[in-house]
Amino acid sequence: MSKLSTSWWSKFALALGLSVFLLSTAQAEADPKLWSVVKEAFFANRDIQEVGFLKIDAPRRAESGAQVPVTYHYDKAAANGVVLKKIYSIVDANPIPMTATFHLTDALGNFQLATRVRYETDSFITIVGEDANGKLYMARREIRAAGGCGGMVENNEVAIRAEAGKIKMKVDEPVKIGNEVATTFNIKHIMRTGLQRDLVSQGYVPAFYIQKIDFTYNGKPLMVVDVGVGTAEDPYFKFNFIPDAPGVLNAVATDNEGKTFVHQIDVKS
């Protein structure tokens, strides 16, 4: 997947997503058959093993398809030496199924990340972990929710642009150097999917979303998130990392128009 160009991959994912969307709207309940379509598109001819060391926590039914809370777990102790380098998050029935890709480092410890995703209709959510050798592992969960990807929107472009990119980030205290600490990141952004229609003109509103977030600690890589439009408005990530010394946690977010937003905080023991 890393060899595909961004523009080609975006067009491919959109075409795939629209096909999956047409299939999924035929019934309201989550359709397990969609996974074979999605798997073939993203992981063609590759075996994926369902495992217990990956887990998804989420409500059985979400209050809003626009903001579905999920938490992903990767238990290294239970993985028996399997070291994952990436975790893909996929909502089978979304028009664009891939919600995010998380590039991991050892500094994250036992990976646990809470976020919020969009749901267009009832669907399974799948996380797929990939190790350095390209072996794939997965966990799945069914969630009932709807209406989070398309629909009508009312736009105040000046206000939206003025707010876009404002970041809040904090590390829970007290911090113990060498131990996992919880970190919360939240960026203000409308996260337009490109599938929403303007309330006045009825035309499609162009996609406008955070595309990548790069976290570093004391200048060293911590985690990179490739963000998709399946991530909910005002992207939110809560995760753990292990500071090896007092220092600076830095986040650099980039949107699909090339704008960059930077925020950093001091971490002290």
C-alpha positions as CSV (number, residue, x, y, z in Angstrom):
1,M,0.0,0.0,0.0
2,S,2.8,2.4,0.7
3,K,3.9,2.1,-2.9
4,L,0.7,3.6,-4.2
5,S,0.6,7.3,-5.0
6,T,-1.7,9.4,-2.8
7,S,-3.8,10.6,-5.7
8,W,-4.2,7.2,-7.3
9,W,-5.0,5.6,-3.9
10,S,-7.6,8.3,-3.1
11,K,-9.4,7.7,-6.4
12,F,-9.3,4.0,-6.0
13,A,-10.6,4.1,-2.4
14,L,-13.4,6.4,-3.4
15,A,-14.4,4.1,-6.2
16,L,-14.3,1.1,-3.9
17,G,-16.2,3.0,-1.2
18,L,-19.0,4.0,-3.5
19,S,-19.4,0.4,-4.6
20,V,-19.5,-0.9,-1.0
21,F,-22.0,1.9,-0.2
22,L,-24.4,0.8,-2.8
23,L,-24.2,-2.8,-1.6
24,S,-24.6,-1.8,2.1
25,T,-27.7,0.3,1.6
26,A,-29.7,-2.7,0.5
27,Q,-30.1,-3.6,4.2
28,A,-29.9,-1.8,7.5
29,E,-28.1,-4.4,9.6
30,A,-24.4,-4.9,9.3
31,D,-23.6,-7.2,6.4
32,P,-20.7,-9.7,7.1
33,K,-20.3,-10.4,3.4
34,L,-19.0,-6.9,2.7
35,W,-15.7,-7.8,4.4
36,S,-14.7,-10.0,1.5
37,V,-15.1,-7.1,-0.9
38,V,-13.1,-4.7,1.3
39,K,-10.4,-7.3,2.1
40,E,-9.9,-8.0,-1.6
41,A,-9.5,-4.2,-2.3
42,F,-7.1,-3.4,0.4
43,F,-5.3,-6.7,1.1
44,A,-5.7,-8.7,-2.1
45,N,-4.6,-12.3,-2.0
46,R,-3.1,-11.9,1.5
47,D,-4.0,-14.1,4.5
48,I,-5.3,-12.3,7.6
49,Q,-5.4,-14.2,10.9
50,E,-8.1,-13.3,13.5
51,V,-6.3,-13.0,16.9
52,G,-7.0,-12.3,20.5
53,F,-4.2,-9.8,21.1
54,L,-6.1,-7.2,19.0
55,K,-9.4,-5.9,20.4
56,I,-12.0,-3.2,19.7
57,D,-14.1,-1.7,22.5
58,A,-17.2,0.1,21.2
59,P,-20.9,0.5,22.0
60,R,-23.2,-2.1,20.4
61,R,-25.3,0.8,19.2
62,A,-24.0,4.4,18.9
63,E,-26.1,7.5,19.5
64,S,-24.8,9.2,16.4
65,G,-23.2,7.9,13.2
66,A,-21.2,11.2,13.0
67,Q,-19.4,10.4,16.3
68,V,-18.9,6.7,17.1
69,P,-16.5,6.1,20.0
70,V,-14.1,3.2,19.6
71,T,-10.9,2.1,21.4
72,Y,-8.3,-0.1,19.8
73,H,-6.1,-2.4,21.8
74,Y,-2.9,-4.2,20.9
75,D,-1.7,-6.4,23.8
76,K,2.0,-7.0,23.2
77,A,2.3,-9.5,26.1
78,A,-0.4,-11.7,24.6
79,A,1.0,-11.4,21.0
80,N,3.8,-14.0,21.6
81,G,6.5,-11.9,19.9
82,V,4.3,-10.5,17.1
83,V,5.5,-6.9,16.7
84,L,3.0,-4.8,14.7
85,K,4.3,-1.8,12.7
86,K,0.9,-0.6,11.4
87,I,-2.7,-0.8,12.4
88,Y,-5.4,-0.1,9.8
89,S,-8.9,0.9,10.9
90,I,-11.7,0.0,8.5
91,V,-15.5,0.4,8.6
92,D,-16.8,-2.1,6.0
93,A,-19.9,-0.3,4.9
94,N,-18.6,3.3,4.7
95,P,-18.4,4.9,1.3
96,I,-14.7,5.2,1.9
97,P,-13.9,2.3,4.3
98,M,-10.4,3.1,5.5
99,T,-10.8,5.5,8.5
100,A,-7.1,5.7,9.5
101,T,-3.7,4.0,9.5
102,F,-1.6,4.1,12.6
103,H,2.2,3.8,12.2
104,L,3.5,2.5,15.5
105,T,6.8,2.7,17.4
106,D,8.1,0.9,20.5
107,A,7.6,4.1,22.5
108,L,3.9,3.5,22.5
109,G,4.2,0.4,24.8
110,N,1.0,-1.7,24.8
111,F,-0.9,0.2,22.1
112,Q,-4.3,1.5,23.3
113,L,-6.0,4.3,21.4
114,A,-9.4,5.9,21.7
115,T,-10.9,7.8,18.8
116,R,-14.2,8.6,17.1
117,V,-15.2,7.4,13.6
118,R,-18.0,8.0,11.2
119,Y,-20.6,5.4,10.2
120,E,-22.9,5.8,7.2
121,T,-24.9,2.6,8.1
122,D,-24.7,-0.4,10.4
123,S,-21.4,-2.1,9.8
124,F,-18.6,-4.1,11.2
125,I,-15.4,-2.2,12.1
126,T,-12.2,-4.1,11.6
127,I,-8.6,-3.3,12.7
128,V,-5.8,-5.0,10.8
129,G,-2.3,-5.2,12.2
130,E,0.7,-5.6,10.0
131,D,4.2,-6.7,11.1
132,A,7.5,-5.9,9.5
133,N,7.3,-9.0,7.3
134,G,3.9,-8.1,6.0
135,K,1.9,-10.7,8.0
136,L,-1.6,-9.5,8.8
137,Y,-3.7,-10.0,12.0
138,M,-7.2,-8.7,12.7
139,A,-10.1,-8.1,15.1
140,R,-13.7,-7.2,14.3
141,R,-16.8,-5.8,16.0
142,E,-20.3,-4.9,14.9
143,I,-21.7,-1.5,15.6
144,R,-25.1,-0.1,14.8
145,A,-25.1,3.6,13.7
146,A,-26.0,5.6,10.6
147,G,-25.8,8.9,8.8
148,G,-22.3,10.0,9.5
149,C,-20.7,10.3,6.1
150,G,-23.1,12.0,3.7
151,G,-26.2,14.1,4.2
152,M,-26.8,17.8,4.0
153,V,-24.6,20.4,5.6
154,E,-24.9,24.1,6.3
155,N,-21.6,25.9,5.7
156,N,-20.2,29.1,7.2
157,E,-16.9,29.0,5.3
158,V,-15.3,31.9,7.0
159,A,-16.0,30.5,10.5
160,I,-14.9,27.0,9.4
161,R,-11.6,28.2,8.0
162,A,-11.0,30.4,11.1
163,E,-11.4,27.5,13.5
164,A,-9.6,24.8,11.4
165,G,-6.4,23.6,12.9
166,K,-6.7,24.7,16.5
167,I,-5.1,22.0,18.6
168,K,-5.5,21.0,22.2
169,M,-3.1,18.5,23.7
170,K,-2.3,17.3,27.2
171,V,-0.5,14.6,29.1
172,D,-2.0,13.2,32.2
173,E,-0.2,14.0,35.4
174,P,1.7,12.9,37.4
175,V,4.2,11.7,34.8
176,K,6.6,8.9,35.8
177,I,9.6,8.7,33.4
178,G,9.8,5.2,32.0
179,N,6.1,4.4,32.5
180,E,3.2,4.7,30.2
181,V,1.3,8.0,30.3
182,A,-2.0,8.9,28.7
183,T,-2.0,11.6,26.1
184,T,-5.0,13.4,24.6
185,F,-4.9,15.1,21.2
186,N,-7.9,17.0,19.7
187,I,-7.8,19.2,16.6
188,K,-10.6,21.5,15.4
189,H,-11.6,20.6,11.8
190,I,-14.8,20.1,9.9
191,M,-13.5,16.9,8.2
192,R,-15.7,17.1,5.1
193,T,-16.0,13.8,3.3
194,G,-16.7,15.0,-0.2
195,L,-20.0,13.1,-0.1
196,Q,-22.0,15.8,1.7
197,R,-24.4,18.2,-0.1
198,D,-24.7,21.9,0.6
199,L,-28.0,22.8,2.1
200,V,-28.5,25.8,-0.2
201,S,-27.0,24.9,-3.5
202,Q,-27.6,21.1,-3.2
203,G,-24.2,20.5,-4.8
204,Y,-21.5,18.3,-3.3
205,V,-19.2,20.1,-0.9
206,P,-15.5,19.5,-1.7
207,A,-13.5,17.2,0.7
208,F,-11.6,19.1,3.3
209,Y,-10.0,17.1,6.0
210,I,-6.9,16.5,8.2
211,Q,-4.8,14.0,6.2
212,K,-1.8,13.3,8.5
213,I,-0.7,13.8,12.1
214,D,2.9,13.2,13.0
215,F,3.7,12.8,16.7
216,T,7.3,13.0,18.0
217,Y,8.9,13.1,21.4
218,N,12.2,14.9,21.9
219,G,12.6,14.8,18.1
220,K,12.2,11.0,17.9
221,P,9.2,9.4,16.1
222,L,6.3,8.4,18.3
223,M,3.4,7.7,16.0
224,V,2.2,8.8,12.6
225,V,-1.5,8.7,11.8
226,D,-2.7,8.7,8.2
227,V,-6.2,10.2,8.7
228,G,-9.1,9.5,6.4
229,V,-12.5,11.1,6.1
230,G,-14.0,8.2,8.1
231,T,-12.5,9.9,11.1
232,A,-15.1,12.0,12.8
233,E,-15.2,15.8,12.8
234,D,-12.7,17.5,15.2
235,P,-10.3,14.4,15.2
236,Y,-9.6,13.0,18.7
237,F,-7.0,10.6,19.7
238,K,-6.2,9.4,23.2
239,F,-3.2,7.1,23.5
240,N,-0.4,6.0,25.8
241,F,3.3,6.5,25.3
242,I,6.5,6.0,27.4
243,P,8.6,9.1,28.0
244,D,12.3,8.1,28.4
245,A,13.2,11.5,29.8
246,P,11.5,14.9,30.4
247,G,11.0,16.6,27.1
248,V,8.8,18.0,24.4
249,L,5.8,16.2,22.8
250,N,5.2,17.7,19.4
251,A,2.3,17.2,16.9
252,V,2.3,18.3,13.3
253,A,-1.0,18.0,11.4
254,T,-1.4,18.4,7.7
255,D,-4.7,18.8,5.8
256,N,-5.5,17.7,2.2
257,E,-5.0,21.3,1.0
258,G,-1.4,21.3,2.3
259,K,-1.9,23.5,5.3
260,T,0.2,22.6,8.4
261,F,-0.8,23.0,12.1
262,V,1.8,22.6,14.9
263,H,1.4,22.2,18.6
264,Q,3.8,21.2,21.4
265,I,3.8,20.7,25.1
266,D,6.5,20.2,27.8
267,V,6.5,16.9,29.6
268,K,8.0,17.0,33.1
269,S,8.2,14.3,35.8
